[in-house]
Amino acid sequence: MNSCRNCGYIPDLPSSGNLLMKLKGHPQLEKIEEVLQLGDFTYRLNDNNIYSIPYQNEETLNKLIQQLDPILLTNEYTYATYSVEESEHFANFVRYEQLRERIMNWPLVRVINEGLFTQHMQPIVQLTTEEVFGYEFLVRPIQSELSFNPGTLFSFSQKAGLQSVLDSQARISSIEISSKLLRNGVKRFINFLPSSIYDPNHCLKSTLYAVEKYGVQPEDLIFEVVETEKIHDIDHLKNIFNVYQKQGIQVALDDLGAGFATVDILRELKPNFAKIDRAIIDHCDQYTEKQTKIKEIVNVADAYGIKLLAEGIERKEEADLCAELNIPLAQGYYFGRPKAEPVTNVFPFAN
């Protein structure tokens, strides 16, 4: 189902092969050839104006990258890839800096390529009924496999041009794991990057296929815009929301009140859910200006029928104030940390 070239499998990096580069018209072509010659690298130019530079092992490839970096990292229009020795087949061309990021961090490419991660679940509670409303799904390493920091993995995926692959993999794994661990009616909050979805009707096919394949009820899914993504194109995000909502899936806006996620954006997008940023929630019981901001958000949300969730609650006083201000949902270490298994009881708040 992952037919989009931006979400496809990345071929393994061969231990010996060829670095391929499109350099036609490069302003420093002579300098590049000089560097290759001084480094004792052979190269040839084929009929398609692609430079092919052979390397014999990982050490040679790293040396080649180091020789080229001072020139090529300053030119965003250089495209490169790799191929197996004596083979006509090669991976898709990407910008040189993206390929370099992949080569220098290949274990993280493996994590994404082979889905070597799992999902942990952090409970989201209803403040009035003291019940678990749902869970947010968060990428975590598989203990027996390659270890990684989730933030580092997502940062790497963006630098390496692999955010679409990781984003799609993470959505599908969340749906699959939730089908095994949660009963119908329990909501599943799943993050997504708007920039990773080029054409919603096409890019979301694999996600919708997974919903059907694993028998998850669409109304139990809530896809939320993650905090690392800035909203550059409101119409594009509206289109994504519409595709999800037409399938019966709900949508959420993350980090409301911080950065790009303003109250004006809330009015514009009208998501089903919105999460109030933890920076506003933190010690909100002690700061009148934070309470004023929260009340403004509550008024706008109530006007548009948007359900609010307070993020990052770590103290009883914060939970009490949010309940007093009519925020229905909450999430944070006070109620529970992300775990591999769903919790059965979060009240009293013992972790």
Secondary structure, DSSP 8 states (H G I E B T S, - for coil): ---SGGGS------SSEEEEEE-TT-TTHHHHHHHHHHTT---EE-TTSEEEEEE-SHHHHHHHHHHHHHHHTT-TT-EEEEEETT-S-B---EEHHHHHHHHHTHHHHHHHHTT-EEEEEEEEEETTTTEEEEEEEEEEE-TTS----HHHHHHHHHHTT-HHHHHHHHHHHHHHHHHHH--TT-EEEEEE-GGG-SSHHHHTHHHHHHHHHTT--GGGEEEEE-TT---S-HHHHHHHHHHHHHTT-EEEEEEETSTT--HHHHHHH--SEEEE-HHHHTTGGG-HHHHHHHHHHHHHHHHHT-EEEE----SHHHHHHHHHTT--EEESTTT---BSS--S--SS---
